[in-house]
Amino acid sequence: MKPSHAIAAAALVAAAMLPGRALAGGAAPLPQRLAETGLYEPGSTTVRAGTIAYSPQYPLWTDGASKRRWIQLPPGTSIDASRPDAWEFPAGTKLWKEFAFDRAIETRLIERLDDGSWRFATYVWNEAGTDAELAPLRGAVVAVAAASGGRYKVPGRFDCLACHEGGATPVLGFSALQLSSDRDPLAPHADSVSPGFADLQTLVARGVLRNLPQRLLDDPPRIAAKSPAARAALGYLHGNCGHCHNDAGALASLDLALAQQAASPGASAERTLKSLLGHSSRFRAHDGKATQRVVSGSDESSVLAVRMKTTNPLARMPPLGVGVADDQGIALVERWIRTATPTEEKTP
């Protein structure tokens, strides 16, 4: 995204998110309460009939919070999947993601407006779990005993742009690869798919998804890799890092492509490996030992692993939404690094 576009997007979000303020295009102000956003049946916390639950196979790590996710489309509309890695969502689409520890803490909303723009909001749950209120523009800190240090940071609405404006579409986790029925059994933190959860086949059968290439139904998408560990590691990086580090977003100049594609799995995996293995890093650790993004056979010499593990918030990756290192994800990536070689990791 060009700087001028980023500024315009930030201004749009600011206008859309301020309580009681409508967009010039006629969008209604954001509701003050989650119960008024359309997720639940009136007067309850029962998810409204027709709302679609889903679970991405490569979920984003958020300090161990458990999550639930839903999507709603306006009646009679559908998602255009003719570009398999950049779905076009109709105006009026709403997606919610609930974060919980020992109780629900926050629910995030992303909504597509009539003019094609997207707006974001976060709702903070009361301790009784009866409803959630719209969070302040700059976020909030909530006392949560089960969270690290007893504190949980609710993101501000500008924080949403940092992740959601970096990829081919602002919607994360609801895509051809993430909803493939060929799920990765080694993917860290992935939920078991419950009956009623969406995948590509069910979305097409329900008329929610149209124009998806038939080959992706006949042969569900999966990451191209030579080993199960490589597949899971690349998937983890895709789900946690690929929305910022890709060939299309504001960080494209870094030549670090961690997003995988359903349309061309072999090419995208090869592109990722080329941008990681034996590739010099601009980042330098204080001890100076790690200078390359990934050094085959040595996680200690790989900047990727160093930045995933550090407790320094100025060096840690991902930089937002993470205060606690993901031990399971780190172990997976380190295991792949220790066994990876440039020749072994060439994809078909």
ABEGO torsion letter per residue (X at the ends): XBAAAAAAAAAAAAAAABBGBBBAAGBBBBBABAAAAGABBBGBABBBBGBBBBBBABBBBBGGBBBBBBBBBBBGBBBBAABAABBBBBBGBBBBBBBBBABBABBBBBBBBAAGBBBBBBBBBBAAGABBBBBBAAEBBBBBAABBGGBBBBBBAAAAAAAAAABABABBGBBAAAABABBBAABBGBBBBBBGBBBAAAAAAAGABBGBBAAAAABBBBBBBABAAAAAAAAAAAAAAAAABBAABAAAAAGBBABBBAABAAAAAAAAAAAABGBBBABBBAAGABABABBBGBAAABAAAAAAABABAAABOBABGBABBBAAAAAAAAAAAAABBAAAABBX
